[in-house]
Amino acid sequence: MAASASTRFLVLLKEFSAFRKISWTSAATNFHRQSRFLCHAAKEDGSLTLASLDLGNKPRKFGKSKALKLEGSFITEMGQGKVKAVKNDKMKVVKEKKPAEIVSPLFSAKSFEELGLPDLLLDSLEREGFSVPTDVQSAAVPTIIKGHDAVIQSYTGSGKTLAYLLPILSEIGPLAEKSRSSNGESEKRTEIQAMIVAPSRELGMQIVREVEKLLGPVHRRMVQQLVGGANRMRQEEALKKNKPAIVVGTPGRIAEISKGGKLHTHGCRFLVLDEVDELLSFNFREDIHRILEHVGKRSGAGPKGEVDERANRQTILVSATVPFSVIRAAKSWSHEPVLVQANKVTPLDTIQPSAPVISLTPTTSEANGQIQTTIQSLPPALKHYYCISKHQHKVDTLRRCVHALDAQSVIAFMNHSRQLKDVVYKLEARGMNSAEMHGDLGKLGRSTVLKKFKNGEIKVLVTNELSARGLDVAECDLVVNLELPTDAVHYAHRAGRTGRLGRKGTVVTVCEESQVFIVKKMEKQLGLPFLYCEFVDGELVVTEEDKAIIR
Ligand SMILES: Nc1ncnc2c1ncn2[C@@H]1O[C@H](COP(=O)(O)OP(=O)(O)OP(=O)(O)O)[C@@H](O)[C@H]1O
C-alpha cells in the first residue's frame, strides 16, 4: 500500500501478543490524559454520558419512514408457539398461529437526527426505512463521530454494523456534508479512506450491501468488495477504475492485494475489523498484522524520527463477544479507547481481566476497587432448550423439532462440513427443503443458497461455524445445534442468528446423554436457563431437568 498524506482515523484490533507492542509511555500518558476527560464526564460506574460527548443536535423535519413500521418503540415479532402450564407439572408448548407480538424494547433513542448525522445521511436512512437507532447505535455513533477509539460490544442482531458505518459515512463520501466543496460538488477523493475487514465473505458482502443501500445507486461504486473467492484481477481493476472510498473484504484477500502494491491505504481514516474476536484467531494473524502495518498509523503513536506521512486513525473494535484478549489488544493498538455498549460508554482502562465476559444481563460489581463488567452477548428474548438424542437419530429429532415449533426458517449447525450433505439428504428424503452451506462451496454456490434461504425456498440451512458469525437473516426463527459448539462464545454466535433486532427466537441444542454435562457447563457460563425438552406428538414438551439427567 503506497504512502500518502492527510487524514486522521483508524480502527482496529488484534491479539497484541501477535504484534509489536507500542511504547507504553506515550500511549499511557495520552491515555490517562484523555481518560481523565472521559472519567470527568463519567457516571459513578465509570460509564460516560452522551452529554459528556457534547453532541451538536441539529433540529430537522422528518418525513414518514417507510419500510420499518415500529409499534411504539417495539419491533413486532414472528408468530411462535406459546408455553402453557399443563397438569402433572409438565409444561407444554401449544402451537398457536398468533399475530405478531411485542417482545422487547430494543429501540430507546428517539431518532437518528439526535446523533449528529449529516442531512444527506439522514435522508438515506429515511429512504431505507430506518427511523429509530438501536441502543448500541445511540451510544456508538456520537462516540465515533467525536473521534474516540472504541470497542463496540452488543448482543447479536442489535445493529452493530450501522453503529460503525454511520459515523464513517458522516466523515467520508458524498453523504458527509464536509465532502461538499464550495460549489456543492463533492470533493474528488483520491484514495481509500475506510477499510472494513470481516472473517467471512458472506459477512463481508452483507456489509457491502448495507453500505450500498445507504450510498444509493448513484454512489454505490464508492464501496468495493475484496473478499476471498471472488476474481482478484477484477477486484484490482475496480480499485484502479473506481477509486472507492470504502473497501470491505476478508483478511487474506486484502493482504494479498496489498502485497501486490495495488492497495493504497496509508491515508485511510477508518479501518474496521468486524467479528474482531474471530479475527484474533491464529489463522488470520499474519494478514491482520500486515493490514495493521500499512493502514495509516494508530493515532497518538509517538514520532518515529523520519517524517511519517501516514494518517492518524481512529480505532473501533466490533463483536457481540469481547473476551479480554480483545480488550488487551484494543489498549495496545488503539489510542485511549472506550467500551461502547447499549447506551453506555466506559473508558477501557476500567475493564480488568475477568471471568468469561458472556452473560445475558450486564452486571457490575465492585471487586478489589475495580469495576467488573460482564457484557451482554445474546438477545434477551431468546429461548434456549436442549434435548437428548442418540447420534443416529439426530436428524429425525431435528425434523420433529421443526414441526413441533412450526419453525419457518431454521439454521442447523454442525462442526464439520463433510457431515452436512448427509443431513441435507435425510431431510430432503423426508420432504423438508434444505441445503448445506460451507466454505468448500464456490462463491456462487454459497450466495445462491443464502438467497434461497432468505427468500424461503430453503427451510433448513445446514451449516458449520463459518456461517455463524454475523449472518443476518431476519426471518430465522429457530437455531438447532445438531452438534455441540466448541464453547459458550461459539454458542452465542450461533444462537444469535435468530432473534434478530428484538424478534423472538428459539435455540434447541441436540446432544447425546453423555454430553449433557457440557450443555450444563455452557448454561452456567452464559448465565441463562437451558430448558430440557422432548418432542411428543408433534409438540415441544418441557419437563423437569432431573428426569433428563436420570434418563
Ligand atoms: N436502527 C435500525 N432500525 C431498523 N433495522 C435495523 C437498525 N439497525 C440495524 N437494523 C437491521 O437489523 C439487522 C441486524 O443488524 P446487524 O447485522 O448490524 O446486527 P449485529 O449486531 O451486527 O449482529 P451480529 O452480532 O450477529 O453480527 C440488519 O438487518 C439491519 O439492517
The ligand as a Tripos MOL2 file, in Angstrom:
@<TRIPOS>MOLECULE
LIG
   31    33     1     0     0
SMALL
NO_CHARGES

@<TRIPOS>ATOM
      1 N1        -31.8840    1.2060   13.6190 N.pl3     1 LIG1
      2 C1        -32.3390    0.1590   12.9130 C.ar      1 LIG1
      3 N2        -33.6450    0.0830   12.5530 N.ar      1 LIG1
      4 C2        -34.0960   -0.9870   11.8680 C.ar      1 LIG1
      5 N3        -33.3380   -2.0500   11.4770 N.ar      1 LIG1
      6 C3        -32.0380   -2.0030   11.8190 C.ar      1 LIG1
      7 C4        -31.4670   -0.9170   12.5380 C.ar      1 LIG1
      8 N4        -30.1380   -1.1740   12.7090 N.ar      1 LIG1
      9 C5        -29.8970   -2.3620   12.1160 C.ar      1 LIG1
     10 N5        -31.0330   -2.8610   11.5840 N.ar      1 LIG1
     11 C6        -31.1700   -4.1610   10.8910 C.3       1 LIG1
     12 O1        -31.0340   -5.1670   11.8900 O.3       1 LIG1
     13 C7        -30.3770   -6.3410   11.3500 C.3       1 LIG1
     14 C8        -29.2050   -6.7330   12.2570 C.3       1 LIG1
     15 O2        -28.2070   -5.7300   12.1750 O.3       1 LIG1
     16 P1        -26.6470   -6.1710   12.2580 P.3       1 LIG1
     17 O3        -26.3940   -7.3080   11.3540 O.co2     1 LIG1
     18 O4        -25.8250   -4.9580   12.1300 O.co2     1 LIG1
     19 O5        -26.5930   -6.7290   13.7620 O.3       1 LIG1
     20 P2        -25.2740   -7.1510   14.5530 P.3       1 LIG1
     21 O6        -25.3940   -6.5950   15.9160 O.co2     1 LIG1
     22 O7        -24.0750   -6.7820   13.7530 O.co2     1 LIG1
     23 O8        -25.4460   -8.7260   14.5860 O.3       1 LIG1
     24 P3        -24.2700   -9.8280   14.7270 P.3       1 LIG1
     25 O9        -23.6630   -9.6610   16.1050 O.co2     1 LIG1
     26 O10       -24.9840  -11.1170   14.5540 O.co2     1 LIG1
     27 O11       -23.2920   -9.5390   13.6330 O.co2     1 LIG1
     28 C9        -29.9460   -5.9340    9.9360 C.3       1 LIG1
     29 O12       -30.8960   -6.4740    9.0430 O.3       1 LIG1
     30 C10       -30.0360   -4.4160    9.9120 C.3       1 LIG1
     31 O13       -30.3510   -3.9180    8.6210 O.3       1 LIG1
@<TRIPOS>BOND
     1     1     2 1
     2     2     3 ar
     3     2     7 ar
     4     3     4 ar
     5     4     5 ar
     6     5     6 ar
     7     6     7 ar
     8     6    10 ar
     9     7     8 ar
    10     8     9 ar
    11     9    10 ar
    12    10    11 1
    13    11    12 1
    14    11    30 1
    15    12    13 1
    16    13    14 1
    17    13    28 1
    18    14    15 1
    19    15    16 1
    20    16    17 2
    21    16    18 1
    22    16    19 1
    23    19    20 1
    24    20    21 2
    25    20    22 1
    26    20    23 1
    27    23    24 1
    28    24    25 2
    29    24    26 1
    30    24    27 1
    31    28    29 1
    32    28    30 1
    33    30    31 1
@<TRIPOS>SUBSTRUCTURE
     1 LIG1         1 GROUP 0 **** ****
